[in-house]
Amino acid sequence: MIGIQEIMETIPHRYPFLLVDKIVEMEIGKRIVGIKNVTMNEPFFQGHFPGHPIMPGVLILEAMAQTGGVLALKSVPPDQAKNKVIYFMSIDNAKFRKPVIPGDQLRFELDVIRQRSNIMSLKALALVDNAVVAEAEMKAMIVDK
């Protein structure tokens, strides 16, 4: 398991934009599983939507991308990782199946479809209580800072 401190040592995101709380499974270069505990304290719930809070789909995608970023940067040799950053390149076939609300625990499951040089393609699922709430195919590039 990777906790929040190590996540923050790996990717540059910080509150209020750090959207993954822990990593519960990881196979370097192949697969990762991350968790986001969704609470009413999230700043986006103030405006999306008052009286009917729903996590914005674009933030669910961002949380999946951050989880994939952890996998990508952990797949770089440790002596090189400190000098790298990951850029989101594309998203395809994004689908939203069910709203995510306060109290939900999001589970992000990402599998590497392909890795070529510094580009990683991933199949990403977001689940709540084992039901898919969102899915997408993502591509990212690992570059020098």
N, CA, C and O atoms as a GROMACS GRO file, in nm:
protein
  580
    1MET      N    1   0.084  -0.119   0.000
    1MET     CA    2   0.000   0.000   0.000
    1MET      C    3   0.088   0.125   0.000
    1MET      O    4   0.193   0.128   0.065
    2ILE      N    5   0.045   0.226  -0.072
    2ILE     CA    6   0.114   0.355  -0.075
    2ILE      C    7   0.020   0.458  -0.014
    2ILE      O    8  -0.093   0.474  -0.060
    3GLY      N    9   0.066   0.527   0.088
    3GLY     CA   10  -0.014   0.628   0.155
    3GLY      C   11  -0.001   0.764   0.090
    3GLY      O   12   0.073   0.782  -0.007
    4ILE      N   13  -0.072   0.859   0.146
    4ILE     CA   14  -0.080   0.994   0.089
    4ILE      C   15   0.056   1.063   0.083
    4ILE      O   16   0.083   1.136  -0.012
    5GLN      N   17   0.142   1.042   0.182
    5GLN     CA   18   0.273   1.107   0.182
    5GLN      C   19   0.355   1.063   0.062
    5GLN      O   20   0.416   1.146  -0.006
    6GLU      N   21   0.357   0.933   0.036
    6GLU     CA   22   0.434   0.883  -0.078
    6GLU      C   23   0.370   0.923  -0.211
    6GLU      O   24   0.441   0.946  -0.309
    7ILE      N   25   0.238   0.930  -0.214
    7ILE     CA   26   0.171   0.980  -0.335
    7ILE      C   27   0.218   1.121  -0.365
    7ILE      O   28   0.249   1.154  -0.479
    8MET      N   29   0.223   1.206  -0.260
    8MET     CA   30   0.266   1.346  -0.280
    8MET      C   31   0.415   1.356  -0.314
    8MET      O   32   0.458   1.455  -0.374
    9GLU      N   33   0.494   1.256  -0.278
    9GLU     CA   34   0.634   1.253  -0.320
    9GLU      C   35   0.647   1.209  -0.465
    9GLU      O   36   0.750   1.232  -0.528
   10THR      N   37   0.543   1.146  -0.519
   10THR     CA   38   0.547   1.090  -0.654
   10THR      C   39   0.488   1.184  -0.758
   10THR      O   40   0.550   1.207  -0.862
   11ILE      N   41   0.369   1.239  -0.732
   11ILE     CA   42   0.305   1.331  -0.826
   11ILE      C   43   0.300   1.471  -0.765
   11ILE      O   44   0.301   1.485  -0.643
   12PRO      N   45   0.294   1.575  -0.848
   12PRO     CA   46   0.302   1.712  -0.796
   12PRO      C   47   0.172   1.771  -0.742
   12PRO      O   48   0.175   1.880  -0.685
   13HIS      N   49   0.061   1.703  -0.756
   13HIS     CA   50  -0.069   1.758  -0.717
   13HIS      C   51  -0.079   1.779  -0.566
   13HIS      O   52  -0.022   1.702  -0.488
   14ARG      N   53  -0.151   1.883  -0.526
   14ARG     CA   54  -0.173   1.916  -0.385
   14ARG      C   55  -0.319   1.959  -0.367
   14ARG      O   56  -0.388   1.991  -0.463
   15TYR      N   57  -0.364   1.960  -0.239
   15TYR     CA   58  -0.498   2.004  -0.205
   15TYR      C   59  -0.519   2.144  -0.262
   15TYR      O   60  -0.428   2.227  -0.255
   16PRO      N   61  -0.635   2.173  -0.318
   16PRO     CA   62  -0.755   2.089  -0.327
   16PRO      C   63  -0.762   2.003  -0.453
   16PRO      O   64  -0.867   1.948  -0.485
   17PHE      N   65  -0.650   1.990  -0.524
   17PHE     CA   66  -0.655   1.918  -0.652
   17PHE      C   67  -0.594   1.779  -0.646
   17PHE      O   68  -0.591   1.710  -0.748
   18LEU      N   69  -0.546   1.735  -0.531
   18LEU     CA   70  -0.498   1.598  -0.517
   18LEU      C   71  -0.619   1.510  -0.493
   18LEU      O   72  -0.687   1.524  -0.392
   19LEU      N   73  -0.647   1.419  -0.585
   19LEU     CA   74  -0.774   1.346  -0.585
   19LEU      C   75  -0.759   1.195  -0.567
   19LEU      O   76  -0.851   1.120  -0.600
   20VAL      N   77  -0.646   1.150  -0.517
   20VAL     CA   78  -0.628   1.009  -0.484
   20VAL      C   79  -0.570   1.002  -0.343
   20VAL      O   80  -0.471   1.068  -0.314
   21ASP      N   81  -0.633   0.922  -0.255
   21ASP     CA   82  -0.594   0.916  -0.114
   21ASP      C   83  -0.492   0.807  -0.083
   21ASP      O   84  -0.406   0.825   0.003
   22LYS      N   85  -0.502   0.694  -0.152
   22LYS     CA   86  -0.405   0.586  -0.128
   22LYS      C   87  -0.406   0.490  -0.246
   22LYS      O   88  -0.501   0.484  -0.324
   23ILE      N   89  -0.297   0.416  -0.254
   23ILE     CA   90  -0.282   0.311  -0.354
   23ILE      C   91  -0.286   0.179  -0.278
   23ILE      O   92  -0.208   0.158  -0.185
   24VAL      N   93  -0.376   0.090  -0.318
   24VAL     CA   94  -0.391  -0.037  -0.245
   24VAL      C   95  -0.330  -0.156  -0.319
   24VAL      O   96  -0.304  -0.260  -0.259
   25GLU      N   97  -0.306  -0.141  -0.450
   25GLU     CA   98  -0.242  -0.246  -0.528
   25GLU      C   99  -0.161  -0.180  -0.638
   25GLU      O  100  -0.201  -0.078  -0.693
   26MET      N  101  -0.046  -0.239  -0.669
   26MET     CA  102   0.032  -0.189  -0.782
   26MET      C  103   0.126  -0.298  -0.831
   26MET      O  104   0.196  -0.363  -0.753
   27GLU      N  105   0.126  -0.317  -0.961
   27GLU     CA  106   0.223  -0.402  -1.028
   27GLU      C  107   0.294  -0.311  -1.127
   27GLU      O  108   0.238  -0.273  -1.230
   28ILE      N  109   0.418  -0.277  -1.095
   28ILE     CA  110   0.495  -0.179  -1.172
   28ILE      C  111   0.486  -0.209  -1.322
   28ILE      O  112   0.508  -0.321  -1.368
   29GLY      N  113   0.451  -0.103  -1.397
   29GLY     CA  114   0.443  -0.115  -1.542
   29GLY      C  115   0.321  -0.187  -1.595
   29GLY      O  116   0.306  -0.202  -1.716
   30LYS      N  117   0.231  -0.234  -1.504
   30LYS     CA  118   0.118  -0.314  -1.551
   30LYS      C  119  -0.018  -0.270  -1.498
   30LYS      O  120  -0.113  -0.258  -1.575
   31ARG      N  121  -0.028  -0.245  -1.366
   31ARG     CA  122  -0.161  -0.225  -1.307
   31ARG      C  123  -0.150  -0.147  -1.178
   31ARG      O  124  -0.049  -0.154  -1.108
   32ILE      N  125  -0.257  -0.072  -1.146
   32ILE     CA  126  -0.263   0.002  -1.020
   32ILE      C  127  -0.409   0.013  -0.975
   32ILE      O  128  -0.500   0.018  -1.057
   33VAL      N  129  -0.429   0.016  -0.844
   33VAL     CA  130  -0.561   0.036  -0.786
   33VAL      C  131  -0.548   0.146  -0.680
   33VAL      O  132  -0.469   0.134  -0.586
   34GLY      N  133  -0.626   0.253  -0.696
   34GLY     CA  134  -0.624   0.365  -0.603
   34GLY      C  135  -0.761   0.389  -0.542
   34GLY      O  136  -0.863   0.344  -0.593
   35ILE      N  137  -0.760   0.462  -0.430
   35ILE     CA  138  -0.884   0.493  -0.356
   35ILE      C  139  -0.897   0.643  -0.337
   35ILE      O  140  -0.799   0.712  -0.309
   36LYS      N  141  -1.019   0.692  -0.351
   36LYS     CA  142  -1.055   0.831  -0.319
   36LYS      C  143  -1.180   0.825  -0.232
   36LYS      O  144  -1.284   0.777  -0.275
   37ASN      N  145  -1.169   0.875  -0.110
   37ASN     CA  146  -1.285   0.886  -0.021
   37ASN      C  147  -1.352   1.019  -0.049
   37ASN      O  148  -1.293   1.125  -0.027
   38VAL      N  149  -1.474   1.015  -0.095
   38VAL     CA  150  -1.548   1.135  -0.134
   38VAL      C  151  -1.628   1.184  -0.012
   38VAL      O  152  -1.714   1.113   0.039
   39THR      N  153  -1.597   1.306   0.033
   39THR     CA  154  -1.667   1.362   0.149
   39THR      C  155  -1.738   1.492   0.113
   39THR      O  156  -1.707   1.555   0.012
   40MET      N  157  -1.832   1.529   0.195
   40MET     CA  158  -1.906   1.654   0.173
   40MET      C  159  -1.814   1.775   0.185
   40MET      O  160  -1.849   1.884   0.138
   41ASN      N  161  -1.697   1.759   0.245
   41ASN     CA  162  -1.601   1.869   0.261
   41ASN      C  163  -1.528   1.905   0.132
   41ASN      O  164  -1.454   2.004   0.130
   42GLU      N  165  -1.547   1.830   0.026
   42GLU     CA  166  -1.479   1.861  -0.101
   42GLU      C  167  -1.523   1.999  -0.149
   42GLU      O  168  -1.643   2.028  -0.151
   43PRO      N  169  -1.428   2.084  -0.189
   43PRO     CA  170  -1.464   2.221  -0.228
   43PRO      C  171  -1.559   2.230  -0.348
   43PRO      O  172  -1.636   2.326  -0.358
   44PHE      N  173  -1.555   2.133  -0.438
   44PHE     CA  174  -1.640   2.139  -0.558
   44PHE      C  175  -1.788   2.119  -0.527
   44PHE      O  176  -1.873   2.158  -0.606
   45PHE      N  177  -1.820   2.059  -0.411
   45PHE     CA  178  -1.962   2.036  -0.378
   45PHE      C  179  -2.036   2.166  -0.346
   45PHE      O  180  -2.159   2.169  -0.350
   46GLN      N  181  -1.963   2.273  -0.315
   46GLN     CA  182  -2.029   2.401  -0.288
   46GLN      C  183  -2.107   2.451  -0.410
   46GLN      O  184  -2.209   2.518  -0.396
   47GLY      N  185  -2.057   2.418  -0.529
   47GLY     CA  186  -2.124   2.468  -0.649
   47GLY      C  187  -2.173   2.360  -0.743
   47GLY      O  188  -2.230   2.393  -0.847
   48HIS      N  189  -2.152   2.233  -0.712
   48HIS     CA  190  -2.190   2.124  -0.804
   48HIS      C  191  -2.258   2.011  -0.730
   48HIS      O  192  -2.190   1.916  -0.693
   49PHE      N  193  -2.377   2.014  -0.706
   49PHE     CA  194  -2.477   2.120  -0.718
   49PHE      C  195  -2.533   2.142  -0.579
   49PHE      O  196  -2.559   2.044  -0.509
   50PRO      N  197  -2.552   2.267  -0.534
   50PRO     CA  198  -2.606   2.293  -0.400
   50PRO      C  199  -2.740   2.221  -0.382
   50PRO      O  200  -2.830   2.231  -0.466
   51GLY      N  201  -2.752   2.149  -0.272
   51GLY     CA  202  -2.874   2.075  -0.244
   51GLY      C  203  -2.881   1.939  -0.311
   51GLY      O  204  -2.967   1.858  -0.276
   52HIS      N  205  -2.792   1.912  -0.405
   52HIS     CA  206  -2.788   1.783  -0.475
   52HIS      C  207  -2.643   1.758  -0.518
   52HIS      O  208  -2.612   1.759  -0.637
   53PRO      N  209  -2.552   1.735  -0.421
   53PRO     CA  210  -2.409   1.726  -0.452
   53PRO      C  211  -2.373   1.604  -0.537
   53PRO      O  212  -2.407   1.490  -0.503
   54ILE      N  213  -2.303   1.631  -0.647
   54ILE     CA  214  -2.254   1.527  -0.738
   54ILE      C  215  -2.109   1.562  -0.773
   54ILE      O  216  -2.079   1.676  -0.807
   55MET      N  217  -2.020   1.463  -0.765
   55MET     CA  218  -1.881   1.486  -0.803
   55MET      C  219  -1.875   1.507  -0.954
   55MET      O  220  -1.926   1.425  -1.030
   56PRO      N  221  -1.812   1.616  -0.999
   56PRO     CA  222  -1.802   1.641  -1.143
   56PRO      C  223  -1.728   1.527  -1.215
   56PRO      O  224  -1.626   1.478  -1.168
   57GLY      N  225  -1.783   1.486  -1.328
   57GLY     CA  226  -1.722   1.379  -1.405
   57GLY      C  227  -1.579   1.408  -1.444
   57GLY      O  228  -1.494   1.319  -1.444
   58VAL      N  229  -1.551   1.532  -1.478
   58VAL     CA  230  -1.415   1.568  -1.518
   58VAL      C  231  -1.316   1.546  -1.402
   58VAL      O  232  -1.200   1.516  -1.426
   59LEU      N  233  -1.362   1.560  -1.278
   59LEU     CA  234  -1.275   1.535  -1.163
   59LEU      C  235  -1.257   1.385  -1.138
   59LEU      O  236  -1.154   1.343  -1.087
   60ILE      N  237  -1.357   1.307  -1.172
   60ILE     CA  238  -1.340   1.161  -1.164
   60ILE      C  239  -1.233   1.119  -1.264
   60ILE      O  240  -1.147   1.036  -1.233
   61LEU      N  241  -1.239   1.174  -1.385
   61LEU     CA  242  -1.136   1.145  -1.486
   61LEU      C  243  -0.999   1.191  -1.438
   61LEU      O  244  -0.900   1.120  -1.457
   62GLU      N  245  -0.993   1.308  -1.378
   62GLU     CA  246  -0.865   1.360  -1.326
   62GLU      C  247  -0.811   1.268  -1.217
   62GLU      O  248  -0.691   1.242  -1.213
   63ALA      N  249  -0.897   1.219  -1.129
   63ALA     CA  250  -0.853   1.128  -1.023
   63ALA      C  251  -0.800   0.998  -1.083
   63ALA      O  252  -0.701   0.943  -1.034
   64MET      N  253  -0.865   0.948  -1.188
   64MET     CA  254  -0.813   0.828  -1.255
   64MET      C  255  -0.677   0.858  -1.317
   64MET      O  256  -0.586   0.776  -1.309
   65ALA      N  257  -0.663   0.976  -1.378
   65ALA     CA  258  -0.537   1.014  -1.440
   65ALA      C  259  -0.426   1.027  -1.335
   65ALA      O  260  -0.312   0.986  -1.360
   66GLN      N  261  -0.458   1.084  -1.219
   66GLN     CA  262  -0.357   1.096  -1.113
   66GLN      C  263  -0.312   0.958  -1.066
   66GLN      O  264  -0.194   0.936  -1.041
   67THR      N  265  -0.406   0.865  -1.054
   67THR     CA  266  -0.372   0.728  -1.015
   67THR      C  267  -0.279   0.666  -1.119
   67THR      O  268  -0.180   0.601  -1.085
   68GLY      N  269  -0.312   0.687  -1.246
   68GLY     CA  270  -0.224   0.640  -1.353
   68GLY      C  271  -0.089   0.707  -1.351
   68GLY      O  272   0.012   0.646  -1.386
   69GLY      N  273  -0.086   0.834  -1.310
   69GLY     CA  274   0.040   0.907  -1.298
   69GLY      C  275   0.132   0.846  -1.194
   69GLY      O  276   0.253   0.840  -1.212
   70VAL      N  277   0.072   0.800  -1.084
   70VAL     CA  278   0.152   0.732  -0.982
   70VAL      C  279   0.215   0.606  -1.042
   70VAL      O  280   0.334   0.582  -1.024
   71LEU      N  281   0.136   0.528  -1.114
   71LEU     CA  282   0.188   0.406  -1.176
   71LEU      C  283   0.300   0.440  -1.274
   71LEU      O  284   0.406   0.377  -1.272
   72ALA      N  285   0.278   0.538  -1.360
   72ALA     CA  286   0.378   0.574  -1.461
   72ALA      C  287   0.508   0.618  -1.396
   72ALA      O  288   0.616   0.574  -1.436
   73LEU      N  289   0.500   0.705  -1.296
   73LEU     CA  290   0.622   0.756  -1.234
   73LEU      C  291   0.690   0.651  -1.146
   73LEU      O  292   0.812   0.653  -1.131
   74LYS      N  293   0.613   0.562  -1.087
   74LYS     CA  294   0.673   0.452  -1.010
   74LYS      C  295   0.738   0.349  -1.102
   74LYS      O  296   0.819   0.268  -1.058
   75SER      N  297   0.702   0.352  -1.231
   75SER     CA  298   0.759   0.260  -1.329
   75SER      C  299   0.893   0.310  -1.384
   75SER      O  300   0.963   0.237  -1.453
   76VAL      N  301   0.927   0.434  -1.352
   76VAL     CA  302   1.055   0.494  -1.393
   76VAL      C  303   1.159   0.454  -1.287
   76VAL      O  304   1.126   0.451  -1.168
   77PRO      N  305   1.283   0.424  -1.327
   77PRO     CA  306   1.386   0.394  -1.227
   77PRO      C  307   1.393   0.505  -1.121
   77PRO      O  308   1.392   0.623  -1.155
   78PRO      N  309   1.400   0.467  -0.992
   78PRO     CA  310   1.394   0.566  -0.883
   78PRO      C  311   1.495   0.680  -0.894
   78PRO      O  312   1.464   0.793  -0.856
   79ASP      N  313   1.614   0.652  -0.945
   79ASP     CA  314   1.715   0.758  -0.957
   79ASP      C  315   1.679   0.860  -1.064
   79ASP      O  316   1.735   0.970  -1.066
   80GLN      N  317   1.586   0.827  -1.154
   80GLN     CA  318   1.542   0.918  -1.260
   80GLN      C  319   1.406   0.984  -1.230
   80GLN      O  320   1.376   1.090  -1.284
   81ALA      N  321   1.326   0.921  -1.145
   81ALA     CA  322   1.188   0.964  -1.122
   81ALA      C  323   1.177   1.106  -1.068
   81ALA      O  324   1.082   1.177  -1.104
   82LYS      N  325   1.270   1.149  -0.985
   82LYS     CA  326   1.262   1.284  -0.925
   82LYS      C  327   1.272   1.394  -1.031
   82LYS      O  328   1.228   1.507  -1.008
   83ASN      N  329   1.328   1.361  -1.146
   83ASN     CA  330   1.344   1.460  -1.252
   83ASN      C  331   1.240   1.447  -1.363
   83ASN      O  332   1.255   1.504  -1.471
   84LYS      N  333   1.134   1.370  -1.335
   84LYS     CA  334   1.030   1.346  -1.435
   84LYS      C  335   0.896   1.402  -1.389
   84LYS      O  336   0.870   1.419  -1.270
   85VAL      N  337   0.811   1.429  -1.487
   85VAL     CA  338   0.672   1.468  -1.463
   85VAL      C  339   0.589   1.400  -1.571
   85VAL      O  340   0.640   1.365  -1.678
   86ILE      N  341   0.462   1.381  -1.543
   86ILE     CA  342   0.376   1.314  -1.640
   86ILE      C  343   0.270   1.412  -1.692
   86ILE      O  344   0.207   1.483  -1.614
   87TYR      N  345   0.252   1.412  -1.823
   87TYR     CA  346   0.152   1.498  -1.887
   87TYR      C  347   0.043   1.411  -1.947
   87TYR      O  348   0.070   1.313  -2.017
   88PHE      N  349  -0.080   1.448  -1.919
   88PHE     CA  350  -0.199   1.385  -1.974
   88PHE      C  351  -0.206   1.421  -2.122
   88PHE      O  352  -0.202   1.539  -2.155
   89MET      N  353  -0.216   1.322  -2.211
   89MET     CA  354  -0.217   1.349  -2.354
   89MET      C  355  -0.355   1.338  -2.417
   89MET      O  356  -0.395   1.422  -2.498
   90SER      N  357  -0.429   1.232  -2.379
   90SER     CA  358  -0.561   1.214  -2.442
   90SER      C  359  -0.650   1.129  -2.354
   90SER      O  360  -0.606   1.056  -2.265
   91ILE      N  361  -0.778   1.142  -2.382
   91ILE     CA  362  -0.879   1.057  -2.319
   91ILE      C  363  -0.978   1.016  -2.427
   91ILE      O  364  -1.025   1.099  -2.505
   92ASP      N  365  -1.010   0.888  -2.430
   92ASP     CA  366  -1.102   0.836  -2.529
   92ASP      C  367  -1.206   0.749  -2.461
   92ASP      O  368  -1.182   0.691  -2.355
   93ASN      N  369  -1.321   0.741  -2.525
   93ASN     CA  370  -1.429   0.651  -2.482
   93ASN      C  371  -1.470   0.669  -2.336
   93ASN      O  372  -1.499   0.572  -2.267
   94ALA      N  373  -1.471   0.794  -2.290
   94ALA     CA  374  -1.514   0.821  -2.152
   94ALA      C  375  -1.665   0.801  -2.143
   94ALA      O  376  -1.742   0.847  -2.226
   95LYS      N  377  -1.702   0.730  -2.037
   95LYS     CA  378  -1.845   0.705  -2.012
   95LYS      C  379  -1.870   0.720  -1.863
   95LYS      O  380  -1.788   0.680  -1.780
   96PHE      N  381  -1.983   0.779  -1.831
   96PHE     CA  382  -2.024   0.797  -1.691
   96PHE      C  383  -2.152   0.716  -1.672
   96PHE      O  384  -2.249   0.734  -1.745
   97ARG      N  385  -2.151   0.629  -1.573
   97ARG     CA  386  -2.260   0.534  -1.554
   97ARG      C  387  -2.354   0.570  -1.439
   97ARG      O  388  -2.473   0.539  -1.443
   98LYS      N  389  -2.299   0.637  -1.337
   98LYS     CA  390  -2.378   0.664  -1.216
   98LYS      C  391  -2.316   0.782  -1.143
   98LYS      O  392  -2.193   0.794  -1.142
   99PRO      N  393  -2.395   0.869  -1.082
   99PRO     CA  394  -2.339   0.982  -1.008
   99PRO      C  395  -2.258   0.935  -0.886
   99PRO      O  396  -2.290   0.834  -0.823
  100VAL      N  397  -2.154   1.011  -0.855
  100VAL     CA  398  -2.073   0.989  -0.735
  100VAL      C  399  -2.110   1.099  -0.636
  100VAL      O  400  -2.106   1.218  -0.668
  101ILE      N  401  -2.145   1.058  -0.514
  101ILE     CA  402  -2.197   1.152  -0.414
  101ILE      C  403  -2.114   1.143  -0.285
  101ILE      O  404  -2.037   1.049  -0.267
  102PRO      N  405  -2.130   1.242  -0.197
  102PRO     CA  406  -2.058   1.237  -0.069
  102PRO      C  407  -2.088   1.106   0.005
  102PRO      O  408  -2.201   1.059   0.008
  103GLY      N  409  -1.982   1.050   0.063
  103GLY     CA  410  -1.994   0.922   0.133
  103GLY      C  411  -1.949   0.804   0.049
  103GLY      O  412  -1.924   0.696   0.103
  104ASP      N  413  -1.939   0.823  -0.083
  104ASP     CA  414  -1.891   0.716  -0.171
  104ASP      C  415  -1.740   0.699  -0.157
  104ASP      O  416  -1.668   0.794  -0.129
  105GLN      N  417  -1.695   0.577  -0.176
  105GLN     CA  418  -1.552   0.551  -0.187
  105GLN      C  419  -1.526   0.506  -0.330
  105GLN      O  420  -1.574   0.402  -0.375
  106LEU      N  421  -1.449   0.588  -0.402
  106LEU     CA  422  -1.414   0.556  -0.540
  106LEU      C  423  -1.293   0.463  -0.541
  106LEU      O  424  -1.196   0.484  -0.468
  107ARG      N  425  -1.302   0.361  -0.623
  107ARG     CA  426  -1.190   0.269  -0.644
  107ARG      C  427  -1.151   0.281  -0.791
  107ARG      O  428  -1.233   0.258  -0.880
  108PHE      N  429  -1.027   0.317  -0.816
  108PHE     CA  430  -0.977   0.335  -0.952
  108PHE      C  431  -0.892   0.215  -0.988
  108PHE      O  432  -0.793   0.185  -0.921
  109GLU      N  433  -0.929   0.146  -1.094
  109GLU     CA  434  -0.853   0.030  -1.142
  109GLU      C  435  -0.803   0.063  -1.282
  109GLU      O  436  -0.881   0.081  -1.375
  110LEU      N  437  -0.671   0.070  -1.295
  110LEU     CA  438  -0.610   0.104  -1.423
  110LEU      C  439  -0.515  -0.006  -1.466
  110LEU      O  440  -0.434  -0.055  -1.387
  111ASP      N  441  -0.527  -0.043  -1.593
  111ASP     CA  442  -0.439  -0.145  -1.652
  111ASP      C  443  -0.368  -0.084  -1.772
  111ASP      O  444  -0.428  -0.013  -1.852
  112VAL      N  445  -0.239  -0.114  -1.783
  112VAL     CA  446  -0.161  -0.066  -1.898
  112VAL      C  447  -0.203  -0.145  -2.021
  112VAL      O  448  -0.200  -0.268  -2.022
  113ILE      N  449  -0.243  -0.071  -2.123
  113ILE     CA  450  -0.277  -0.132  -2.252
  113ILE      C  451  -0.149  -0.146  -2.334
  113ILE      O  452  -0.125  -0.248  -2.398
  114ARG      N  453  -0.068  -0.039  -2.331
  114ARG     CA  454   0.054  -0.034  -2.412
  114ARG      C  455   0.150   0.066  -2.349
  114ARG      O  456   0.108   0.168  -2.295
  115GLN      N  457   0.277   0.036  -2.357
  115GLN     CA  458   0.379   0.134  -2.320
  115GLN      C  459   0.486   0.132  -2.426
  115GLN      O  460   0.544   0.028  -2.459
  116ARG      N  461   0.510   0.250  -2.479
  116ARG     CA  462   0.611   0.266  -2.583
  116ARG      C  463   0.700   0.382  -2.542
  116ARG      O  464   0.654   0.496  -2.534
  117SER      N  465   0.823   0.354  -2.516
  117SER     CA  466   0.918   0.457  -2.475
  117SER      C  467   0.862   0.532  -2.355
  117SER      O  468   0.845   0.473  -2.248
  118ASN      N  469   0.833   0.661  -2.370
  118ASN     CA  470   0.785   0.742  -2.258
  118ASN      C  471   0.633   0.766  -2.262
  118ASN      O  472   0.584   0.853  -2.190
  119ILE      N  473   0.560   0.690  -2.343
  119ILE     CA  474   0.414   0.706  -2.354
  119ILE      C  475   0.345   0.582  -2.302
  119ILE      O  476   0.377   0.470  -2.341
  120MET      N  477   0.248   0.603  -2.212
  120MET     CA  478   0.173   0.492  -2.151
  120MET      C  479   0.025   0.508  -2.183
  120MET      O  480  -0.032   0.615  -2.162
  121SER      N  481  -0.037   0.401  -2.233
  121SER     CA  482  -0.181   0.398  -2.258
  121SER      C  483  -0.246   0.308  -2.153
  121SER      O  484  -0.196   0.200  -2.123
  122LEU      N  485  -0.358   0.355  -2.096
  122LEU     CA  486  -0.422   0.287  -1.985
  122LEU      C  487  -0.572   0.271  -2.007
  122LEU      O  488  -0.637   0.358  -2.066
  123LYS      N  489  -0.626   0.161  -1.961
  123LYS     CA  490  -0.770   0.141  -1.952
  123LYS      C  491  -0.806   0.168  -1.807
  123LYS      O  492  -0.750   0.105  -1.716
  124ALA      N  493  -0.899   0.260  -1.782
  124ALA     CA  494  -0.930   0.304  -1.647
  124ALA      C  495  -1.077   0.281  -1.614
  124ALA      O  496  -1.166   0.310  -1.694
  125LEU      N  497  -1.101   0.229  -1.495
  125LEU     CA  498  -1.236   0.213  -1.441
  125LEU      C  499  -1.243   0.285  -1.307
  125LEU      O  500  -1.147   0.285  -1.230
  126ALA      N  501  -1.358   0.346  -1.280
  126ALA     CA  502  -1.388   0.400  -1.147
  126ALA      C  503  -1.511   0.325  -1.097
  126ALA      O  504  -1.612   0.316  -1.166
  127LEU      N  505  -1.499   0.271  -0.975
  127LEU     CA  506  -1.608   0.190  -0.919
  127LEU      C  507  -1.648   0.242  -0.782
  127LEU      O  508  -1.565   0.294  -0.707
  128VAL      N  509  -1.775   0.226  -0.749
  128VAL     CA  510  -1.828   0.249  -0.615
  128VAL      C  511  -1.906   0.123  -0.579
  128VAL      O  512  -1.996   0.083  -0.652
  129ASP      N  513  -1.872   0.061  -0.467
  129ASP     CA  514  -1.938  -0.063  -0.425
  129ASP      C  515  -1.941  -0.167  -0.537
  129ASP      O  516  -2.043  -0.231  -0.561
  130ASN      N  517  -1.826  -0.183  -0.604
  130ASN     CA  518  -1.808  -0.281  -0.713
  130ASN      C  519  -1.891  -0.254  -0.838
  130ASN      O  520  -1.895  -0.337  -0.928
  131ALA      N  521  -1.958  -0.138  -0.846
  131ALA     CA  522  -2.032  -0.100  -0.966
  131ALA      C  523  -1.953   0.007  -1.041
  131ALA      O  524  -1.907   0.104  -0.981
  132VAL      N  525  -1.938  -0.010  -1.172
  132VAL     CA  526  -1.866   0.088  -1.253
  132VAL      C  527  -1.945   0.218  -1.258
  132VAL      O  528  -2.063   0.219  -1.295
  133VAL      N  529  -1.880   0.328  -1.220
  133VAL     CA  530  -1.943   0.460  -1.228
  133VAL      C  531  -1.886   0.543  -1.342
  133VAL      O  532  -1.950   0.636  -1.390
  134ALA      N  533  -1.763   0.509  -1.386
  134ALA     CA  534  -1.701   0.580  -1.498
  134ALA      C  535  -1.592   0.490  -1.557
  134ALA      O  536  -1.538   0.402  -1.489
  135GLU      N  537  -1.562   0.514  -1.684
  135GLU     CA  538  -1.455   0.440  -1.750
  135GLU      C  539  -1.399   0.524  -1.863
  135GLU      O  540  -1.467   0.613  -1.915
  136ALA      N  541  -1.275   0.496  -1.900
  136ALA     CA  542  -1.211   0.572  -2.008
  136ALA      C  543  -1.082   0.502  -2.046
  136ALA      O  544  -1.030   0.418  -1.973
  137GLU      N  545  -1.030   0.540  -2.164
  137GLU     CA  546  -0.896   0.504  -2.206
  137GLU      C  547  -0.814   0.632  -2.204
  137GLU      O  548  -0.857   0.735  -2.256
  138MET      N  549  -0.697   0.625  -2.144
  138MET     CA  550  -0.614   0.745  -2.124
  138MET      C  551  -0.474   0.722  -2.179
  138MET      O  552  -0.426   0.609  -2.186
  139LYS      N  553  -0.411   0.831  -2.217
  139LYS     CA  554  -0.273   0.825  -2.264
  139LYS      C  555  -0.197   0.938  -2.196
  139LYS      O  556  -0.246   1.050  -2.184
  140ALA      N  557  -0.075   0.907  -2.151
  140ALA     CA  558   0.008   1.006  -2.084
  140ALA      C  559   0.152   0.992  -2.129
  140ALA      O  560   0.194   0.886  -2.176
  141MET      N  561   0.228   1.101  -2.114
  141MET     CA  562   0.368   1.104  -2.154
  141MET      C  563   0.453   1.141  -2.033
  141MET      O  564   0.422   1.236  -1.962
  142ILE      N  565   0.560   1.066  -2.010
  142ILE     CA  566   0.655   1.094  -1.904
  142ILE      C  567   0.767   1.177  -1.966
  142ILE      O  568   0.832   1.134  -2.061
  143VAL      N  569   0.789   1.297  -1.909
  143VAL     CA  570   0.890   1.388  -1.965
  143VAL      C  571   0.981   1.442  -1.856
  143VAL      O  572   0.951   1.430  -1.737
  144ASP      N  573   1.092   1.501  -1.896
  144ASP     CA  574   1.180   1.568  -1.801
  144ASP      C  575   1.112   1.694  -1.749
  144ASP      O  576   1.039   1.761  -1.822
  145LYS      N  577   1.139   1.725  -1.621
  145LYS     CA  578   1.082   1.848  -1.562
  145LYS      C  579   1.141   1.970  -1.628
  145LYS      O  580   1.106   2.082  -1.593
   0.00000   0.00000   0.00000
